[in-house]
Amino acid sequence: MKKHNFYAGPSILSEYTLTKTAEAIKDFAGTGLSILEISHRSKEFTAVIENAAAMVKELLDVPAGYSVLFLGGGASTQFCMVPFNLLKKKAGYLDTGTWANKAIKEAKLFGEVEVVASSKEANYTYIPKDYTIPADADYFHFTTNNTIYGTEIRKDLDSPVPLVADMSSDIFSRPIDVSKYDIIYAGAQKNLAPAGVTIVIVKDEAMGHVERAIPTMLDYRTHISKGSMFNTPPVLPVFSALKTLEWYKELGGVKKLEEMDKAKAAVLYDAIDSSKMFVGTVQNAEDRSIMNVCFVMQPEYKELEKDFVDFASTKGIVGIKGHRSVGGFRASLYNALPMESVEVLVAAMKEFEAKH
């Protein structure tokens, strides 16, 4: 039975990426060695990491003066690296979910943090709108997509100060004006590659302005100066990321990906909104994520939620159980997920509803 993978991360990868990565595990670049055992200093892998950085710059139209890094430690390490390198006196943060809240916690270790707004009181089911970014902040940090709660900010904010964004789960799903940002970071396991590598886009001239001493591994300048090769990078995920980036380019680039993602989300949200059994947890269409669609059952059908997960599994649908803090269901519609899988899920929802 074909599987329809809606896991939130690690998540679905394209067949192109899986096939090319499997081939490289057997024989990488004709070396007779596996990508798992090749030296990261070899000319073959050096070409991989250089090409991957160049492809990120091409697809996201990254301007001159920015470096693309491939680091370990996940986005969670970026929660502390960002303020370590940028926070001199004060930073502004928008609290829109679990990961934004964790970033705020880490930033408070390095200086004053002004939380300009939060949707915590409504279990993060909306994006705050009426807030003021402090003009005296060193930067303003926000999380573009909230995987757990299904909200998303699909635009580059207007800000009096440089922006920093955690784009872990929606990078490459829309064009970005990178020039507005000091740092963009993204754990790759949600929309790009296997877990283990984090992409960081850094404005070079924004570095080196804090007075504190920064440990070598946590200083962006270390990795900029060494082209992400100061220490052994996560070789396999970087290779897989390159293959995904190649696939994105073949599809037509970020604008085409956005078009495909919006179409998939529209099909699923239409099914939810027209249902008598299912209901979306995010009511404002403007705030709804096109990457992670969260929904539950109406109160009178609540006891059937586990039954629906079991029923969906008989159709090959996996990974739709909602996060424990929200419950219900979560369907992650990342770039590699085909429209066919969304249609199978919608058909299963309608069939289940008809039976009950």
C-alpha positions in Angstrom: 0.0 0.0 0.0 1.3 3.4 -0.9 1.9 5.6 2.1 0.8 9.2 2.4 3.2 10.9 4.8 1.8 13.9 6.8 4.4 13.8 9.6 5.4 17.3 10.8 9.2 16.6 10.9 11.2 14.6 10.1 8.9 14.6 7.2 8.4 13.6 3.6 11.2 14.0 1.1 10.9 13.9 -2.7 11.5 10.7 -4.6 14.3 12.6 -6.4 16.1 13.3 -3.1 15.6 9.8 -1.7 16.8 8.1 -4.9 19.9 10.3 -5.3 20.7 10.0 -1.6 20.4 6.2 -1.7 22.7 6.1 -4.7 25.3 8.2 -2.9 25.1 6.0 0.1 26.3 3.2 -2.2 28.7 5.2 -4.4 29.2 8.9 -4.0 30.2 10.9 -7.1 31.9 7.8 -8.6 34.5 7.6 -5.8 33.6 4.0 -5.0 33.0 5.3 -1.4 29.7 6.0 0.4 28.7 9.5 1.2 28.6 8.2 4.8 32.4 7.5 4.8 33.8 10.2 2.5 36.1 12.9 3.9 34.3 16.2 4.3 37.6 17.8 3.1 37.5 15.8 -0.2 37.0 17.8 -3.4 33.8 15.9 -4.1 32.1 16.9 -0.8 33.6 20.4 -0.9 31.7 20.8 -4.2 28.5 19.6 -2.6 28.5 22.1 0.2 29.6 25.0 -2.1 26.9 24.1 -4.6 24.2 23.8 -1.9 25.1 27.3 -0.6 25.0 28.7 -4.2 21.6 27.0 -4.8 20.1 28.5 -1.6 21.3 31.9 -2.8 19.8 31.4 -6.3 16.4 30.1 -5.2 15.9 32.7 -2.5 17.6 35.6 -4.4 20.0 36.2 -1.6 21.8 39.6 -2.1 25.5 40.2 -1.9 26.9 40.5 1.6 25.2 37.4 3.0 26.6 34.0 3.8 24.8 30.7 3.7 25.9 28.3 6.5 25.1 24.6 7.1 25.3 24.0 10.9 24.5 21.3 13.4 22.4 21.7 16.6 19.0 22.3 15.0 17.0 25.5 15.2 17.1 25.2 19.0 20.8 26.0 19.0 20.0 29.1 16.9 17.7 30.3 19.8 20.9 31.1 21.7 23.3 31.8 18.8 21.2 34.7 17.6 21.2 36.7 20.8 24.8 35.7 21.6 25.9 37.3 18.3 23.3 40.2 17.9 21.8 41.2 21.2 23.6 44.2 22.7 21.0 45.8 24.8 17.4 44.8 23.8 15.6 42.6 21.3 12.0 42.4 20.4 10.2 39.0 20.1 6.8 38.0 18.9 5.3 35.0 20.8 3.3 32.9 18.4 3.9 29.4 19.7 6.1 26.8 21.5 9.2 27.5 19.4 8.9 31.2 19.6 8.5 30.9 23.4 11.6 28.8 23.6 13.6 31.4 21.6 12.4 34.1 24.0 13.6 32.1 27.0 17.1 31.7 25.5 17.3 35.4 24.5 16.6 36.5 28.1 20.0 35.1 29.1 21.7 37.7 27.0 19.8 41.0 27.6 16.5 42.7 27.7 13.7 41.0 25.7 10.5 42.9 24.9 7.7 40.5 24.0 5.7 42.8 21.8 2.6 40.5 21.6 1.5 36.9 22.3 -1.4 34.7 21.4 -0.7 32.3 24.2 -4.0 33.1 25.9 -5.9 31.6 22.9 -3.6 28.5 22.7 -1.7 30.2 19.9 -4.6 29.9 17.4 -4.1 33.3 15.8 -1.3 35.7 14.8 -1.2 38.9 16.9 -1.6 42.0 14.7 -1.7 45.2 16.8 1.8 45.6 18.2 4.7 48.0 17.9 8.2 46.8 17.2 10.6 48.8 19.5 12.7 51.1 17.4 15.6 50.9 19.8 15.8 47.1 19.6 18.9 45.4 18.1 16.6 43.1 16.1 13.1 41.8 16.0 12.6 38.0 16.0 9.6 36.1 14.8 8.7 32.5 13.9 7.2 32.4 10.4 5.3 29.1 10.7 4.0 27.4 13.8 4.0 23.7 13.2 2.2 22.7 16.4 -0.7 25.2 16.2 -1.1 25.7 12.4 -0.5 29.5 12.1 1.8 31.2 9.7 3.1 34.7 8.8 3.5 34.5 5.0 5.1 37.9 4.5 8.3 39.9 5.3 7.3 42.2 8.1 7.8 46.0 7.9 10.2 46.8 10.7 12.2 49.8 12.0 15.0 47.3 13.0 16.6 44.3 11.3 14.6 41.1 11.3 15.5 37.6 12.5 13.3 34.7 11.5 12.9 31.1 12.3 11.7 29.7 9.0 12.2 26.0 9.9 9.0 24.7 8.5 8.1 27.0 5.6 11.4 28.1 4.0 11.3 27.6 0.2 7.5 27.9 0.3 7.4 31.6 -0.8 9.8 34.3 -2.1 11.6 36.2 0.7 13.1 39.7 0.8 16.3 38.6 2.4 17.6 42.1 2.6 15.3 42.8 5.5 16.9 40.2 7.7 20.1 40.0 9.7 19.6 36.2 10.1 17.2 33.6 8.7 17.5 30.1 10.1 15.8 26.8 9.4 16.1 23.3 10.7 16.1 21.3 7.5 14.0 18.3 8.6 10.7 19.8 7.8 11.0 21.0 4.2 14.4 20.2 2.9 16.5 17.3 4.2 16.8 14.6 6.8 17.3 15.8 10.4 20.8 16.9 11.3 21.6 20.2 9.5 20.3 23.7 9.9 20.5 26.3 7.2 21.5 29.8 8.4 21.5 32.9 6.2 23.6 35.6 7.8 24.2 39.2 7.0 28.0 39.5 7.2 28.2 43.1 8.4 25.7 42.4 11.2 28.3 40.3 13.0 31.0 41.4 15.4 29.2 44.2 17.2 28.6 42.8 20.6 31.1 43.3 23.4 30.7 39.8 25.0 33.1 37.0 24.3 31.5 34.4 22.1 32.6 30.7 22.2 34.2 29.7 19.0 31.5 27.3 17.9 28.7 29.7 18.7 30.3 32.6 16.7 28.8 32.9 13.2 32.1 34.5 12.0 33.8 31.2 12.7 31.6 29.4 10.3 31.5 32.2 7.7 35.3 32.3 7.6 35.5 28.6 7.0 32.6 28.1 4.6 30.7 25.9 7.2 33.8 23.6 7.4 35.3 24.7 10.7 34.3 21.3 12.1 32.8 18.3 10.3 29.5 19.3 8.9 26.5 16.9 8.8 27.6 15.4 5.5 24.6 13.3 4.6 21.9 15.9 5.3 23.8 18.5 3.4 24.0 16.2 0.4 20.3 15.5 0.6 19.6 19.2 0.9 21.4 19.8 -2.3 19.4 17.2 -4.1 16.1 18.8 -2.8 17.3 22.2 -3.9 18.1 20.8 -7.4 14.6 19.4 -7.5 13.1 22.7 -6.4 14.9 24.4 -9.3 13.6 21.7 -11.7 10.1 22.3 -10.6 10.3 26.0 -11.4 11.7 27.6 -8.2 10.1 29.1 -5.1 7.2 30.9 -6.8 6.1 27.6 -8.4 6.4 25.8 -5.0 4.2 28.5 -3.4 1.6 28.0 -6.1 1.6 24.2 -5.4 1.5 24.6 -1.7 -1.4 27.1 -1.7 -3.4 24.7 -4.0 -2.9 21.8 -1.6 -3.9 23.8 1.4 -7.0 25.1 -0.3 -8.2 21.6 -1.0 -7.8 20.5 2.6 -9.2 23.7 4.2 -12.2 23.6 1.9 -12.9 20.0 3.0 -12.6 21.0 6.7 -14.7 24.1 6.4 -17.5 22.3 4.5 -17.6 19.4 7.0 -20.1 18.9 9.8 -17.7 16.7 11.7 -14.3 18.4 11.4 -13.4 22.0 12.3 -10.2 24.0 11.9 -8.4 25.2 15.0 -7.4 28.4 13.3 -10.5 30.3 12.3 -8.9 33.4 10.6 -8.0 32.4 7.1 -5.3 35.0 7.0 -3.5 33.3 9.9 -3.8 29.7 8.6 -0.7 27.9 7.8 -0.4 26.3 4.3 2.3 24.0 5.7 0.6 22.5 8.8 -3.1 22.2 8.8 -4.5 21.7 12.3 -8.1 20.5 12.9 -10.2 18.7 15.4 -13.6 17.1 15.6 -16.7 18.9 16.6 -17.5 18.3 20.4 -20.2 15.8 19.6 -17.8 13.6 17.7 -14.8 14.1 19.9 -14.7 10.5 21.0 -14.2 9.4 17.4 -10.8 11.1 16.9 -8.8 8.0 17.6 -11.1 6.0 15.4 -10.4 8.4 12.5 -6.7 8.1 12.9 -7.0 4.3 12.8 -9.4 4.5 9.8 -7.0 6.8 8.0 -4.1 4.4 8.5 -6.1 1.8 6.5 -5.8 4.2 3.5 -2.1 4.5 3.9 -2.3 7.9 5.7 0.3 8.3 8.4 1.4 11.2 10.7 -1.9 13.1 11.1 -2.3 12.8 14.8 -2.2 16.3 16.3 0.5 17.5 18.7 -0.4 16.6 22.4 -0.8 20.3 23.3 -3.6 20.7 20.7 -5.0 17.3 20.1 -7.0 16.3 17.1 -5.2 16.2 13.8 -2.3 17.8 12.0 -1.7 17.4 8.3 1.7 18.7 7.2 1.7 19.7 3.5 5.4 20.3 2.9 6.8 20.9 -0.6 7.5 17.2 -1.3 3.9 16.1 -0.5 1.9 15.5 -3.7 -1.6 16.7 -4.2 -2.6 13.1 -4.5 -2.0 12.6 -0.8 -4.2 15.5 0.1 -6.9 14.1 -2.1 -6.7 10.7 -0.4 -6.9 12.4 3.1 -10.0 14.4 2.0 -11.7 11.3 0.6 -11.0 9.5 3.9 -12.5 12.4 5.9 -15.6 12.4 3.8 -16.0 8.6 3.9 -15.6 8.5 7.7 -18.0 11.4 8.1 -20.6 9.6 5.9 -20.3 6.5 8.1 -20.9 8.4 11.3 
